[in-house]
Amino acid sequence: MSFDLLKERRAQVVRNNRGGVVALDCNKASAAGSVSQRACTFCGSRVVLYPIADALHLVHGPVGCAAYTWDIRGALSSGPELHRISCSTDMREREVVFGGEQRLEASLRRLIAQHAPRAAFVYGTCIVGVIGDDVPAVCKRVEADVGIPVIPCWPRASVAPSATATTPPVAPC
């Protein structure tokens, strides 16, 4: 099978390493693209955590973000298939302007009641980091009520309002 590489990515991709040591062009801006070095933070979290098959994976953001990463990494399962469902809060203009925390909480509660997962991951997209939704606070509140771990994975550059000087910030996934 043959495929062409973008000229800008040639020094960042290795097809075969038959000659020993390979010098890659690292820590430099690459050409944007699907699951490339330049993919968004939430995308990386979802790719890594996706194989946890008995957990709910909820993308808090526009539906396009969920579609972009849905089933991005094939994962085998010996039982649960919950990870195959792509769930999104489907944020729209109203939530972007006025905040999406209510929609996130309602979505989490409905999906947890419907699917009974062993845990839930909430992926905050770039827009959530920009508008400042307090994803960790919503996750903590829902976790206390439903009795399963509800783990926030949110953009590294954002600071949730619940992460104050007196409390350690929630570690991003």
matplotlib code that plots the C-alpha trace (Angstrom):
import matplotlib.pyplot as plt

x = [0.0, 1.3, 0.4, 1.8, 2.9, 2.4, 5.7, 5.4, 5.1, 7.9, 10.4, 7.9, 6.8, 8.7, 7.3, 10.0, 13.1, 15.4, 18.5, 18.7, 18.5, 16.0, 16.1, 12.6, 11.7, 10.1, 8.7, 8.0, 4.7, 3.3, 0.7, -2.8, -4.8, -6.8, -5.1, -1.9, 0.6, -1.7, -4.9, -6.7, -6.1, -9.4, -8.8, -5.7, -7.5, -10.3, -7.9, -6.1, -9.1, -11.4, -10.5, -12.1, -15.2, -17.5, -17.3, -19.5, -17.5, -19.3, -17.9, -19.0, -18.9, -20.3, -21.4, -18.7, -16.1, -17.7, -18.0, -14.3, -13.2, -15.9, -14.5, -11.1, -9.2, -10.5, -10.8, -11.7, -14.0, -14.7, -18.2, -19.2, -19.7, -20.7, -17.6, -19.0, -21.7, -20.7, -22.3, -22.2, -23.8, -24.3, -23.5, -25.0, -24.9, -27.1, -24.7, -21.6, -23.0, -24.7, -22.7, -23.3, -23.0, -26.8, -26.8, -23.7, -25.3, -28.6, -26.8, -24.6, -27.5, -29.7, -26.9, -25.7, -29.3, -29.9, -26.6, -25.4, -21.7, -19.0, -17.4, -17.9, -15.3, -16.3, -14.1, -14.1, -13.6, -11.7, -14.9, -15.5, -12.0, -12.7, -16.1, -15.1, -17.6, -16.7, -16.6, -14.8, -17.5, -20.3, -18.5, -17.9, -21.6, -22.9, -20.4, -21.6, -25.2, -24.8, -22.0, -19.6, -16.4, -17.1, -13.8, -13.3, -10.8, -10.6, -8.3, -5.0, -5.0, -8.3, -8.7, -12.0, -13.6, -13.6, -9.8, -9.0, -5.8, -6.9, -7.8, -5.4, -6.5, -8.0, -5.4, -6.3, -6.4]
y = [0.0, 3.4, 6.8, 10.2, 12.4, 16.1, 17.8, 19.6, 16.2, 14.2, 14.8, 13.9, 10.5, 7.2, 4.3, 1.7, 1.8, -0.6, 1.5, 1.8, 5.3, 7.6, 11.4, 12.8, 16.4, 16.8, 19.6, 21.8, 22.9, 20.3, 20.6, 20.4, 17.3, 14.5, 13.0, 14.7, 16.3, 19.3, 17.7, 19.3, 18.3, 16.6, 14.4, 13.0, 12.3, 10.5, 8.4, 7.2, 6.5, 5.1, 1.5, 1.6, -0.1, -0.1, 3.6, 6.4, 8.8, 12.1, 15.0, 18.4, 20.6, 20.9, 17.7, 18.1, 17.5, 14.2, 13.1, 14.0, 11.5, 8.9, 5.3, 6.9, 4.0, 0.5, -1.2, -4.8, -5.7, -9.0, -7.7, -4.1, -2.0, 1.3, 3.0, 2.4, 5.0, 8.6, 10.9, 14.7, 17.6, 19.1, 22.6, 25.2, 29.0, 29.4, 27.3, 29.0, 32.4, 31.6, 28.5, 24.8, 23.5, 22.8, 20.9, 18.9, 17.9, 16.9, 14.9, 13.1, 12.2, 11.0, 8.9, 7.4, 6.4, 4.9, 3.0, 2.2, 2.6, 1.8, 5.2, 8.3, 10.5, 14.0, 15.5, 19.3, 20.6, 23.8, 25.9, 24.8, 26.0, 29.3, 30.0, 28.7, 26.0, 24.5, 20.9, 19.5, 21.0, 19.5, 16.1, 16.2, 17.0, 14.2, 11.7, 12.4, 11.7, 8.7, 6.9, 6.2, 8.0, 10.9, 12.1, 15.5, 15.7, 19.3, 21.6, 22.1, 25.8, 26.4, 27.1, 25.9, 28.3, 25.5, 25.3, 28.0, 28.9, 26.8, 23.7, 21.9, 22.0, 18.9, 17.1, 17.2, 13.8]
z = [0.0, -0.9, 0.4, 0.1, 3.1, 3.3, 2.6, 6.0, 7.8, 6.2, 8.9, 11.6, 10.2, 10.0, 8.0, 8.8, 10.9, 9.1, 9.5, 13.3, 14.9, 13.4, 13.8, 14.0, 13.8, 17.3, 19.5, 16.4, 15.0, 12.6, 10.0, 11.5, 10.9, 12.3, 15.4, 14.5, 16.8, 16.6, 17.7, 20.7, 24.3, 24.7, 21.7, 23.2, 26.5, 24.7, 22.6, 25.7, 27.9, 25.2, 25.8, 29.2, 27.9, 30.9, 31.4, 30.0, 27.8, 27.6, 25.4, 26.9, 23.8, 20.3, 18.7, 16.0, 18.7, 19.6, 16.0, 15.4, 18.0, 17.9, 17.7, 16.8, 18.4, 18.0, 21.4, 22.0, 24.9, 26.6, 27.6, 27.9, 24.8, 26.4, 24.9, 21.4, 22.1, 21.3, 23.8, 23.7, 25.5, 22.0, 23.2, 20.9, 20.8, 23.9, 26.1, 24.6, 25.5, 28.9, 30.0, 29.6, 33.2, 33.5, 30.3, 31.4, 34.7, 33.1, 30.4, 33.0, 35.2, 32.4, 30.7, 34.0, 34.9, 31.4, 31.0, 34.6, 33.9, 36.4, 35.9, 33.7, 31.9, 31.0, 28.3, 28.2, 24.7, 23.8, 23.9, 27.5, 28.5, 26.8, 28.4, 31.8, 32.6, 36.0, 34.8, 37.9, 40.2, 38.1, 38.1, 41.9, 42.5, 40.3, 41.7, 45.2, 44.2, 41.9, 43.7, 40.8, 39.8, 37.5, 36.2, 34.5, 31.6, 30.5, 28.5, 30.2, 29.6, 31.4, 35.1, 36.5, 39.1, 41.7, 41.5, 43.9, 45.8, 48.8, 46.8, 44.5, 40.8, 39.3, 37.3, 33.6, 31.9]

ax = plt.figure().add_subplot(projection="3d")
ax.plot(x, y, z, "-o")
ax.set_aspect("equal")
plt.show()
